[in-house]
Amino acid sequence: MRYRGNFWDDAVPEWLERREYPGAWPPADAVNPEEWCGDPHRLDFTDNTLLPLRDPGAACEADAACAAVLANAGPRPPYRQRLGMP
């Protein structure tokens, strides 16, 4: 699995063990054990930006690429109008 050009703050709750790869991947006993698939394998993290935990929103707004992701997130313009969104 490849993760390229992403932005995240990597906030991991205290009850989760920090792993060698980014993100909060819950251990088997934290979810339904019968549905557990195991740890992820063959992860590729390239050209990603780790936002500071203190104020990730402000850091994202200050980064043009991250701000563009937020600006383009959500429903496309025709649907935004139907939903009464700006």
PDB file as gemmi writes it, atoms N, CA and C in Angstrom:
CRYST1    1.000    1.000    1.000  90.00  90.00  90.00 P 1                      
ATOM      1  N   MET A   1       0.844  -1.171   0.000  1.00  0.00           N  
ATOM      2  CA  MET A   1       0.000   0.000   0.000  1.00  0.00           C  
ATOM      3  C   MET A   1       0.890   1.235   0.000  1.00  0.00           C  
ATOM      4  N   ARG A   2       0.553   2.198  -0.813  1.00  0.00           N  
ATOM      5  CA  ARG A   2       1.376   3.394  -0.938  1.00  0.00           C  
ATOM      6  C   ARG A   2       0.627   4.609  -0.419  1.00  0.00           C  
ATOM      7  N   TYR A   3       1.333   5.383   0.356  1.00  0.00           N  
ATOM      8  CA  TYR A   3       0.814   6.651   0.863  1.00  0.00           C  
ATOM      9  C   TYR A   3       1.759   7.733   0.371  1.00  0.00           C  
ATOM     10  N   ARG A   4       1.309   8.520  -0.588  1.00  0.00           N  
ATOM     11  CA  ARG A   4       2.179   9.540  -1.186  1.00  0.00           C  
ATOM     12  C   ARG A   4       1.494  10.895  -1.179  1.00  0.00           C  
ATOM     13  N   GLY A   5       2.254  11.914  -0.792  1.00  0.00           N  
ATOM     14  CA  GLY A   5       1.755  13.284  -0.855  1.00  0.00           C  
ATOM     15  C   GLY A   5       0.607  13.575   0.094  1.00  0.00           C  
ATOM     16  N   ASN A   6       0.588  12.927   1.235  1.00  0.00           N  
ATOM     17  CA  ASN A   6      -0.479  13.133   2.209  1.00  0.00           C  
ATOM     18  C   ASN A   6      -0.050  14.078   3.328  1.00  0.00           C  
ATOM     19  N   PHE A   7      -1.017  14.497   4.122  1.00  0.00           N  
ATOM     20  CA  PHE A   7      -0.787  15.344   5.291  1.00  0.00           C  
ATOM     21  C   PHE A   7      -1.496  14.693   6.467  1.00  0.00           C  
ATOM     22  N   TRP A   8      -0.823  14.584   7.597  1.00  0.00           N  
ATOM     23  CA  TRP A   8      -1.478  14.083   8.794  1.00  0.00           C  
ATOM     24  C   TRP A   8      -0.732  14.554  10.026  1.00  0.00           C  
ATOM     25  N   ASP A   9      -1.428  14.479  11.168  1.00  0.00           N  
ATOM     26  CA  ASP A   9      -0.805  14.905  12.423  1.00  0.00           C  
ATOM     27  C   ASP A   9      -0.303  13.719  13.230  1.00  0.00           C  
ATOM     28  N   ASP A  10      -0.626  12.514  12.826  1.00  0.00           N  
ATOM     29  CA  ASP A  10      -0.180  11.291  13.494  1.00  0.00           C  
ATOM     30  C   ASP A  10      -0.523  11.265  14.977  1.00  0.00           C  
ATOM     31  N   ALA A  11      -1.679  11.822  15.305  1.00  0.00           N  
ATOM     32  CA  ALA A  11      -2.138  11.767  16.692  1.00  0.00           C  
ATOM     33  C   ALA A  11      -2.567  10.337  17.006  1.00  0.00           C  
ATOM     34  N   VAL A  12      -1.931   9.740  17.966  1.00  0.00           N  
ATOM     35  CA  VAL A  12      -2.241   8.375  18.366  1.00  0.00           C  
ATOM     36  C   VAL A  12      -2.716   8.419  19.814  1.00  0.00           C  
ATOM     37  N   PRO A  13      -3.921   7.896  20.091  1.00  0.00           N  
ATOM     38  CA  PRO A  13      -4.417   7.903  21.470  1.00  0.00           C  
ATOM     39  C   PRO A  13      -3.445   7.183  22.405  1.00  0.00           C  
ATOM     40  N   GLU A  14      -3.453   7.587  23.663  1.00  0.00           N  
ATOM     41  CA  GLU A  14      -2.532   7.008  24.643  1.00  0.00           C  
ATOM     42  C   GLU A  14      -2.703   5.499  24.795  1.00  0.00           C  
ATOM     43  N   TRP A  15      -3.916   5.005  24.570  1.00  0.00           N  
ATOM     44  CA  TRP A  15      -4.172   3.579  24.774  1.00  0.00           C  
ATOM     45  C   TRP A  15      -3.655   2.718  23.621  1.00  0.00           C  
ATOM     46  N   LEU A  16      -3.193   3.354  22.526  1.00  0.00           N  
ATOM     47  CA  LEU A  16      -2.634   2.596  21.411  1.00  0.00           C  
ATOM     48  C   LEU A  16      -1.115   2.641  21.439  1.00  0.00           C  
ATOM     49  N   GLU A  17      -0.523   1.533  21.144  1.00  0.00           N  
ATOM     50  CA  GLU A  17       0.930   1.450  21.053  1.00  0.00           C  
ATOM     51  C   GLU A  17       1.394   2.175  19.792  1.00  0.00           C  
ATOM     52  N   ARG A  18       2.417   3.014  19.915  1.00  0.00           N  
ATOM     53  CA  ARG A  18       2.969   3.686  18.732  1.00  0.00           C  
ATOM     54  C   ARG A  18       3.738   2.657  17.925  1.00  0.00           C  
ATOM     55  N   ARG A  19       3.467   2.656  16.632  1.00  0.00           N  
ATOM     56  CA  ARG A  19       4.097   1.680  15.744  1.00  0.00           C  
ATOM     57  C   ARG A  19       5.222   2.339  14.948  1.00  0.00           C  
ATOM     58  N   GLU A  20       5.955   1.559  14.192  1.00  0.00           N  
ATOM     59  CA  GLU A  20       7.069   2.082  13.396  1.00  0.00           C  
ATOM     60  C   GLU A  20       6.575   2.822  12.161  1.00  0.00           C  
ATOM     61  N   TYR A  21       5.317   2.667  11.805  1.00  0.00           N  
ATOM     62  CA  TYR A  21       4.739   3.361  10.662  1.00  0.00           C  
ATOM     63  C   TYR A  21       3.714   4.367  11.169  1.00  0.00           C  
ATOM     64  N   PRO A  22       3.414   5.387  10.391  1.00  0.00           N  
ATOM     65  CA  PRO A  22       2.481   6.434  10.836  1.00  0.00           C  
ATOM     66  C   PRO A  22       1.060   5.909  11.022  1.00  0.00           C  
ATOM     67  N   GLY A  23       0.337   6.599  11.841  1.00  0.00           N  
ATOM     68  CA  GLY A  23      -1.076   6.287  12.017  1.00  0.00           C  
ATOM     69  C   GLY A  23      -1.363   5.442  13.227  1.00  0.00           C  
ATOM     70  N   ALA A  24      -2.618   5.436  13.604  1.00  0.00           N  
ATOM     71  CA  ALA A  24      -3.076   4.658  14.751  1.00  0.00           C  
ATOM     72  C   ALA A  24      -3.658   3.346  14.247  1.00  0.00           C  
ATOM     73  N   TRP A  25      -2.883   2.296  14.340  1.00  0.00           N  
ATOM     74  CA  TRP A  25      -3.348   0.981  13.926  1.00  0.00           C  
ATOM     75  C   TRP A  25      -3.664   0.207  15.197  1.00  0.00           C  
ATOM     76  N   PRO A  26      -4.953  -0.016  15.481  1.00  0.00           N  
ATOM     77  CA  PRO A  26      -5.306  -0.668  16.754  1.00  0.00           C  
ATOM     78  C   PRO A  26      -4.843  -2.116  16.809  1.00  0.00           C  
ATOM     79  N   PRO A  27      -4.433  -2.549  17.993  1.00  0.00           N  
ATOM     80  CA  PRO A  27      -4.059  -3.949  18.166  1.00  0.00           C  
ATOM     81  C   PRO A  27      -5.308  -4.836  18.119  1.00  0.00           C  
ATOM     82  N   ALA A  28      -5.105  -6.124  17.947  1.00  0.00           N  
ATOM     83  CA  ALA A  28      -6.221  -7.059  17.780  1.00  0.00           C  
ATOM     84  C   ALA A  28      -7.213  -7.009  18.930  1.00  0.00           C  
ATOM     85  N   ASP A  29      -6.740  -6.833  20.155  1.00  0.00           N  
ATOM     86  CA  ASP A  29      -7.658  -6.859  21.282  1.00  0.00           C  
ATOM     87  C   ASP A  29      -8.452  -5.558  21.428  1.00  0.00           C  
ATOM     88  N   ALA A  30      -8.149  -4.538  20.616  1.00  0.00           N  
ATOM     89  CA  ALA A  30      -8.857  -3.261  20.690  1.00  0.00           C  
ATOM     90  C   ALA A  30     -10.083  -3.257  19.783  1.00  0.00           C  
ATOM     91  N   VAL A  31     -10.153  -4.203  18.871  1.00  0.00           N  
ATOM     92  CA  VAL A  31     -11.287  -4.310  17.953  1.00  0.00           C  
ATOM     93  C   VAL A  31     -11.837  -5.729  18.048  1.00  0.00           C  
ATOM     94  N   ASN A  32     -12.765  -6.069  17.197  1.00  0.00           N  
ATOM     95  CA  ASN A  32     -13.295  -7.433  17.209  1.00  0.00           C  
ATOM     96  C   ASN A  32     -12.208  -8.411  16.781  1.00  0.00           C  
ATOM     97  N   PRO A  33     -11.694  -9.216  17.700  1.00  0.00           N  
ATOM     98  CA  PRO A  33     -10.589 -10.131  17.364  1.00  0.00           C  
ATOM     99  C   PRO A  33     -10.908 -11.047  16.197  1.00  0.00           C  
ATOM    100  N   GLU A  34     -12.176 -11.435  16.034  1.00  0.00           N  
ATOM    101  CA  GLU A  34     -12.525 -12.337  14.937  1.00  0.00           C  
ATOM    102  C   GLU A  34     -12.446 -11.644  13.572  1.00  0.00           C  
ATOM    103  N   GLU A  35     -12.403 -10.303  13.558  1.00  0.00           N  
ATOM    104  CA  GLU A  35     -12.298  -9.563  12.310  1.00  0.00           C  
ATOM    105  C   GLU A  35     -10.882  -9.027  12.083  1.00  0.00           C  
ATOM    106  N   TRP A  36      -9.940  -9.339  12.952  1.00  0.00           N  
ATOM    107  CA  TRP A  36      -8.596  -8.796  12.874  1.00  0.00           C  
ATOM    108  C   TRP A  36      -7.830  -9.419  11.722  1.00  0.00           C  
ATOM    109  N   CYS A  37      -7.205  -8.582  10.914  1.00  0.00           N  
ATOM    110  CA  CYS A  37      -6.447  -9.053   9.749  1.00  0.00           C  
ATOM    111  C   CYS A  37      -4.948  -9.057  10.000  1.00  0.00           C  
ATOM    112  N   GLY A  38      -4.510  -8.576  11.152  1.00  0.00           N  
ATOM    113  CA  GLY A  38      -3.086  -8.507  11.447  1.00  0.00           C  
ATOM    114  C   GLY A  38      -2.517  -7.138  11.118  1.00  0.00           C  
ATOM    115  N   ASP A  39      -1.232  -6.987  11.356  1.00  0.00           N  
ATOM    116  CA  ASP A  39      -0.569  -5.720  11.077  1.00  0.00           C  
ATOM    117  C   ASP A  39      -0.435  -5.505   9.571  1.00  0.00           C  
ATOM    118  N   PRO A  40      -0.427  -4.234   9.149  1.00  0.00           N  
ATOM    119  CA  PRO A  40      -0.257  -3.968   7.719  1.00  0.00           C  
ATOM    120  C   PRO A  40       1.152  -4.348   7.259  1.00  0.00           C  
ATOM    121  N   HIS A  41       1.274  -4.716   6.002  1.00  0.00           N  
ATOM    122  CA  HIS A  41       2.552  -5.138   5.428  1.00  0.00           C  
ATOM    123  C   HIS A  41       2.840  -4.328   4.168  1.00  0.00           C  
ATOM    124  N   ARG A  42       4.112  -4.216   3.827  1.00  0.00           N  
ATOM    125  CA  ARG A  42       4.565  -3.556   2.605  1.00  0.00           C  
ATOM    126  C   ARG A  42       3.980  -2.154   2.442  1.00  0.00           C  
ATOM    127  N   LEU A  43       4.106  -1.341   3.470  1.00  0.00           N  
ATOM    128  CA  LEU A  43       3.644   0.043   3.400  1.00  0.00           C  
ATOM    129  C   LEU A  43       4.760   0.915   2.839  1.00  0.00           C  
ATOM    130  N   ASP A  44       4.390   1.832   1.973  1.00  0.00           N  
ATOM    131  CA  ASP A  44       5.356   2.745   1.359  1.00  0.00           C  
ATOM    132  C   ASP A  44       4.894   4.173   1.632  1.00  0.00           C  
ATOM    133  N   PHE A  45       5.657   4.911   2.416  1.00  0.00           N  
ATOM    134  CA  PHE A  45       5.346   6.304   2.735  1.00  0.00           C  
ATOM    135  C   PHE A  45       6.364   7.193   2.022  1.00  0.00           C  
ATOM    136  N   THR A  46       5.877   8.015   1.070  1.00  0.00           N  
ATOM    137  CA  THR A  46       6.760   8.848   0.264  1.00  0.00           C  
ATOM    138  C   THR A  46       6.190  10.257   0.149  1.00  0.00           C  
ATOM    139  N   ASP A  47       7.032  11.254   0.347  1.00  0.00           N  
ATOM    140  CA  ASP A  47       6.659  12.661   0.156  1.00  0.00           C  
ATOM    141  C   ASP A  47       5.416  13.070   0.947  1.00  0.00           C  
ATOM    142  N   ASN A  48       5.302  12.592   2.153  1.00  0.00           N  
ATOM    143  CA  ASN A  48       4.200  12.972   3.023  1.00  0.00           C  
ATOM    144  C   ASN A  48       4.651  14.086   3.962  1.00  0.00           C  
ATOM    145  N   THR A  49       3.696  14.820   4.499  1.00  0.00           N  
ATOM    146  CA  THR A  49       3.996  15.918   5.409  1.00  0.00           C  
ATOM    147  C   THR A  49       3.371  15.633   6.761  1.00  0.00           C  
ATOM    148  N   LEU A  50       4.203  15.582   7.782  1.00  0.00           N  
ATOM    149  CA  LEU A  50       3.720  15.382   9.141  1.00  0.00           C  
ATOM    150  C   LEU A  50       3.426  16.754   9.743  1.00  0.00           C  
ATOM    151  N   LEU A  51       2.168  16.993  10.069  1.00  0.00           N  
ATOM    152  CA  LEU A  51       1.760  18.264  10.664  1.00  0.00           C  
ATOM    153  C   LEU A  51       2.012  18.211  12.167  1.00  0.00           C  
ATOM    154  N   PRO A  52       2.320  19.341  12.794  1.00  0.00           N  
ATOM    155  CA  PRO A  52       2.589  19.336  14.233  1.00  0.00           C  
ATOM    156  C   PRO A  52       1.324  19.023  15.023  1.00  0.00           C  
ATOM    157  N   LEU A  53       1.473  18.264  16.090  1.00  0.00           N  
ATOM    158  CA  LEU A  53       0.327  17.902  16.926  1.00  0.00           C  
ATOM    159  C   LEU A  53      -0.299  19.115  17.596  1.00  0.00           C  
ATOM    160  N   ARG A  54       0.502  20.124  17.867  1.00  0.00           N  
ATOM    161  CA  ARG A  54       0.027  21.287  18.625  1.00  0.00           C  
ATOM    162  C   ARG A  54      -1.099  22.029  17.915  1.00  0.00           C  
ATOM    163  N   ASP A  55      -0.959  22.324  16.622  1.00  0.00           N  
ATOM    164  CA  ASP A  55      -1.996  23.038  15.882  1.00  0.00           C  
ATOM    165  C   ASP A  55      -1.945  22.624  14.409  1.00  0.00           C  
ATOM    166  N   PRO A  56      -2.398  21.391  14.107  1.00  0.00           N  
ATOM    167  CA  PRO A  56      -2.292  20.908  12.732  1.00  0.00           C  
ATOM    168  C   PRO A  56      -3.122  21.732  11.751  1.00  0.00           C  
ATOM    169  N   GLY A  57      -4.243  22.279  12.184  1.00  0.00           N  
ATOM    170  CA  GLY A  57      -5.088  23.078  11.304  1.00  0.00           C  
ATOM    171  C   GLY A  57      -4.379  24.324  10.802  1.00  0.00           C  
ATOM    172  N   ALA A  58      -3.723  25.048  11.697  1.00  0.00           N  
ATOM    173  CA  ALA A  58      -2.987  26.259  11.312  1.00  0.00           C  
ATOM    174  C   ALA A  58      -1.818  25.910  10.401  1.00  0.00           C  
ATOM    175  N   ALA A  59      -1.140  24.809  10.694  1.00  0.00           N  
ATOM    176  CA  ALA A  59      -0.017  24.390   9.864  1.00  0.00           C  
ATOM    177  C   ALA A  59      -0.498  24.013   8.465  1.00  0.00           C  
ATOM    178  N   CYS A  60      -1.654  23.380   8.382  1.00  0.00           N  
ATOM    179  CA  CYS A  60      -2.204  23.000   7.085  1.00  0.00           C  
ATOM    180  C   CYS A  60      -2.602  24.245   6.292  1.00  0.00           C  
ATOM    181  N   GLU A  61      -3.231  25.197   6.940  1.00  0.00           N  
ATOM    182  CA  GLU A  61      -3.623  26.425   6.257  1.00  0.00           C  
ATOM    183  C   GLU A  61      -2.407  27.192   5.731  1.00  0.00           C  
ATOM    184  N   ALA A  62      -1.276  27.089   6.429  1.00  0.00           N  
ATOM    185  CA  ALA A  62      -0.058  27.798   6.025  1.00  0.00           C  
ATOM    186  C   ALA A  62       0.665  27.109   4.872  1.00  0.00           C  
ATOM    187  N   ASP A  63       0.316  25.856   4.595  1.00  0.00           N  
ATOM    188  CA  ASP A  63       0.942  25.100   3.511  1.00  0.00           C  
ATOM    189  C   ASP A  63      -0.022  25.102   2.322  1.00  0.00           C  
ATOM    190  N   ALA A  64       0.387  25.655   1.186  1.00  0.00           N  
ATOM    191  CA  ALA A  64      -0.503  25.814   0.033  1.00  0.00           C  
ATOM    192  C   ALA A  64      -1.095  24.491  -0.446  1.00  0.00           C  
ATOM    193  N   ALA A  65      -0.287  23.434  -0.487  1.00  0.00           N  
ATOM    194  CA  ALA A  65      -0.783  22.138  -0.964  1.00  0.00           C  
ATOM    195  C   ALA A  65      -1.807  21.553  -0.001  1.00  0.00           C  
ATOM    196  N   CYS A  66      -1.544  21.648   1.286  1.00  0.00           N  
ATOM    197  CA  CYS A  66      -2.469  21.135   2.294  1.00  0.00           C  
ATOM    198  C   CYS A  66      -3.764  21.951   2.276  1.00  0.00           C  
ATOM    199  N   ALA A  67      -3.645  23.272   2.184  1.00  0.00           N  
ATOM    200  CA  ALA A  67      -4.827  24.139   2.135  1.00  0.00           C  
ATOM    201  C   ALA A  67      -5.665  23.827   0.897  1.00  0.00           C  
ATOM    202  N   ALA A  68      -5.038  23.475  -0.216  1.00  0.00           N  
ATOM    203  CA  ALA A  68      -5.776  23.118  -1.427  1.00  0.00           C  
ATOM    204  C   ALA A  68      -6.566  21.828  -1.237  1.00  0.00           C  
ATOM    205  N   VAL A  69      -5.992  20.871  -0.511  1.00  0.00           N  
ATOM    206  CA  VAL A  69      -6.712  19.633  -0.235  1.00  0.00           C  
ATOM    207  C   VAL A  69      -7.979  19.953   0.550  1.00  0.00           C  
ATOM    208  N   LEU A  70      -7.860  20.780   1.571  1.00  0.00           N  
ATOM    209  CA  LEU A  70      -9.030  21.147   2.375  1.00  0.00           C  
ATOM    210  C   LEU A  70     -10.057  21.922   1.554  1.00  0.00           C  
ATOM    211  N   ALA A  71      -9.585  22.823   0.713  1.00  0.00           N  
ATOM    212  CA  ALA A  71     -10.491  23.639  -0.094  1.00  0.00           C  
ATOM    213  C   ALA A  71     -11.273  22.788  -1.091  1.00  0.00           C  
ATOM    214  N   ASN A  72     -10.664  21.713  -1.558  1.00  0.00           N  
ATOM    215  CA  ASN A  72     -11.317  20.863  -2.550  1.00  0.00           C  
ATOM    216  C   ASN A  72     -12.007  19.642  -1.952  1.00  0.00           C  
ATOM    217  N   ALA A  73     -11.994  19.528  -0.641  1.00  0.00           N  
ATOM    218  CA  ALA A  73     -12.622  18.386   0.018  1.00  0.00           C  
ATOM    219  C   ALA A  73     -14.143  18.556   0.047  1.00  0.00           C  
ATOM    220  N   GLY A  74     -14.813  17.446   0.157  1.00  0.00           N  
ATOM    221  CA  GLY A  74     -16.264  17.491   0.268  1.00  0.00           C  
ATOM    222  C   GLY A  74     -16.948  17.337  -1.075  1.00  0.00           C  
ATOM    223  N   PRO A  75     -18.251  17.578  -1.102  1.00  0.00           N  
ATOM    224  CA  PRO A  75     -19.014  17.405  -2.345  1.00  0.00           C  
ATOM    225  C   PRO A  75     -18.542  18.367  -3.436  1.00  0.00           C  
ATOM    226  N   ARG A  76     -18.673  17.941  -4.672  1.00  0.00           N  
ATOM    227  CA  ARG A  76     -18.338  18.789  -5.821  1.00  0.00           C  
ATOM    228  C   ARG A  76     -19.351  19.927  -5.932  1.00  0.00           C  
ATOM    229  N   PRO A  77     -18.958  21.030  -6.611  1.00  0.00           N  
ATOM    230  CA  PRO A  77     -19.806  22.230  -6.655  1.00  0.00           C  
ATOM    231  C   PRO A  77     -21.294  22.019  -6.956  1.00  0.00           C  
ATOM    232  N   PRO A  78     -21.688  21.224  -7.954  1.00  0.00           N  
ATOM    233  CA  PRO A  78     -23.132  21.089  -8.196  1.00  0.00           C  
ATOM    234  C   PRO A  78     -23.876  20.512  -6.990  1.00  0.00           C  
ATOM    235  N   TYR A  79     -23.239  19.582  -6.283  1.00  0.00           N  
ATOM    236  CA  TYR A  79     -23.867  18.964  -5.123  1.00  0.00           C  
ATOM    237  C   TYR A  79     -23.835  19.914  -3.916  1.00  0.00           C  
ATOM    238  N   ARG A  80     -22.779  20.705  -3.833  1.00  0.00           N  
ATOM    239  CA  ARG A  80     -22.690  21.686  -2.736  1.00  0.00           C  
ATOM    240  C   ARG A  80     -23.866  22.640  -2.792  1.00  0.00           C  
ATOM    241  N   GLN A  81     -24.215  23.095  -4.013  1.00  0.00           N  
ATOM    242  CA  GLN A  81     -25.348  24.018  -4.173  1.00  0.00           C  
ATOM    243  C   GLN A  81     -26.644  23.347  -3.742  1.00  0.00           C  
ATOM    244  N   ARG A  82     -26.836  22.124  -4.119  1.00  0.00           N  
ATOM    245  CA  ARG A  82     -28.054  21.384  -3.747  1.00  0.00           C  
ATOM    246  C   ARG A  82     -28.168  21.214  -2.238  1.00  0.00           C  
ATOM    247  N   LEU A  83     -27.015  21.101  -1.588  1.00  0.00           N  
ATOM    248  CA  LEU A  83     -27.003  20.925  -0.131  1.00  0.00           C  
ATOM    249  C   LEU A  83     -26.978  22.239   0.624  1.00  0.00           C  
ATOM    250  N   GLY A  84     -26.988  23.349  -0.118  1.00  0.00           N  
ATOM    251  CA  GLY A  84     -26.968  24.658   0.525  1.00  0.00           C  
ATOM    252  C   GLY A  84     -25.626  25.038   1.109  1.00  0.00           C  
ATOM    253  N   MET A  85     -24.566  24.450   0.556  1.00  0.00           N  
ATOM    254  CA  MET A  85     -23.210  24.724   1.046  1.00  0.00           C  
ATOM    255  C   MET A  85     -22.587  25.828   0.190  1.00  0.00           C  
ATOM    256  N   PRO A  86     -21.695  26.641   0.769  1.00  0.00           N  
ATOM    257  CA  PRO A  86     -21.020  27.684  -0.028  1.00  0.00           C  
ATOM    258  C   PRO A  86     -20.065  27.111  -1.052  1.00  0.00           C  
TER     259      PRO A  86                                                      
END                                                                             
